Amino acid sequence: MRPKLSSALVQRFVLLTSLLFLLYYSLLPLNPTNSQSSETPSLSSSAQCNFFTGRWVLDRNRKPIYDETCPFHRNAWNCLKNKRENMGKINSLRWAPENCDLPRLDPLGFMELVKNKRIGFVGDSLNENFLVSFLCILRVADVGAKKWKRKGAWRGAYFPKFNVTVAYHRAVLLSKYRWQPNQSGFSDKDGLKGIYRVDVDVPADDWVDVTRFYDVLIFNTGHWWGYDKFPKETPLVFYKGGKPILPPLGMLDGFKNVLESMISYIESEVPSDTLKFWRLQSPRHFYGGNWNQNGSCLFDEPLDENQLDAWFDLQTNGVNKEARQLNSIIKEAVRGTDLRLLDFTYLSELRADAHPAIWLGKKDAVSIWGQDCMHWCLPGVPDTWVDILSELIRYGFRAEFAHP
């Protein structure tokens, strides 16, 4: 028969056991089912997610948010109305970033976020293409949206339900430029008809007065910086401080000078609490020649990644090289500023299938202007640009709210 434990020994054992349990539970987190604070950004947050690298995946359940009846459409880009072939497939491809999810813009939720705010686009017609997509998506939350053209805006909309304004200011070079026919001091040899004077240090009239009007600004320039737009008969001539820059600058050096001056102006004149973005180049997909050389983009499928360099690498010297060429200059100019880059180039390079091409809405448009392999069908690729922009705006506003 085993001996009985004394009552004193039992009491000591119980006390020691209780102390060990207390020590163990004191080391556990207070909320073991949710040890990560809800304030800690997840891997899918805009702060940590690189939305610009990924791949296009087929999603047969994906449908456009808007249709051809959106009143903000520009006819040549309204590919549903113009009966462009393959629109179902064009809009069933979803951009999937590598390491996170890209949520689709929720028009109502986004408009609640930007209530009483103003969003401005400044640049060339690719920013207008971007804007039209944005307006048509946001209109889903407020069908009472009205066309808005004030403050020098080329086009835009006011959403009365949320007191939100979104508009586009056309400034294709960002700097002020104007036509000067056969001015003294310029020879008319070699067929020179005149010059386009570019004042690199003077912003275009269309946006010079709106730097403090908008809460978000999206800039771009690039698609007019080519000899197809300004041939030797009507070249760009660059001025600074009201005088010609000597020796005269070539196209790319002029581009660098404009970027330097306009970015400096933006940094000095746009308030620090304004969200500022710079959209990098949207690639063109002209095959067989430029827009004025019967170039074509009648493709049914996106490009494979291993095809991209043949299309866009500078060493190929093709008609579509300008996107990467100008991007390298823009990235250098923006470095060290508070402008945030919207690098839609790669995801757009893949989408040779998504341009208006020959479906331009007018009978003689192709014979006059050629195929459109530069702008994008709407609905289409710019809707993905909008999804990414809206996430970055959402993050930017929340960060501003958290750190006033």
Salt bridges, closest charged atoms under 4 A:
ASP59 OD2 - ARG94 NE 3.45
GLU112 OE1 - LYS115 NZ 3.29
ASP124 OD1 - ARG279 NH2 3.86
GLU128 OE1 - ARG74 NH1 2.95
GLU128 OE2 - ARG155 NH1 2.83
ASP199 OD2 - ARG178 NH1 3.42
ASP199 OD1 - ARG197 NH2 3.10
ASP205 OD1 - LYS176 NZ 3.90
ASP228 OD2 - ARG284 NH1 3.95
ASP253 OD1 - LYS256 NZ 3.98
GLU301 OE2 - LYS89 NZ 2.46
ASP309 OD1 - ARG324 NH1 2.85
GLU322 OE2 - HIS223 ND1 3.88
GLU322 OE2 - ARG284 NE 3.80
GLU332 OE1 - ARG335 NH1 2.27
ASP338 OD2 - LYS276 NZ 3.20
ASP343 OD2 - LYS331 NZ 3.96
GLU349 OE2 - ARG324 NE 2.93
ASP353 OD1 - ARG351 NE 2.93
ASP372 OD2 - HIS375 ND1 2.96
ASP387 OD2 - ARG62 NH2 3.60
GLU391 OE1 - ARG394 NH2 2.53
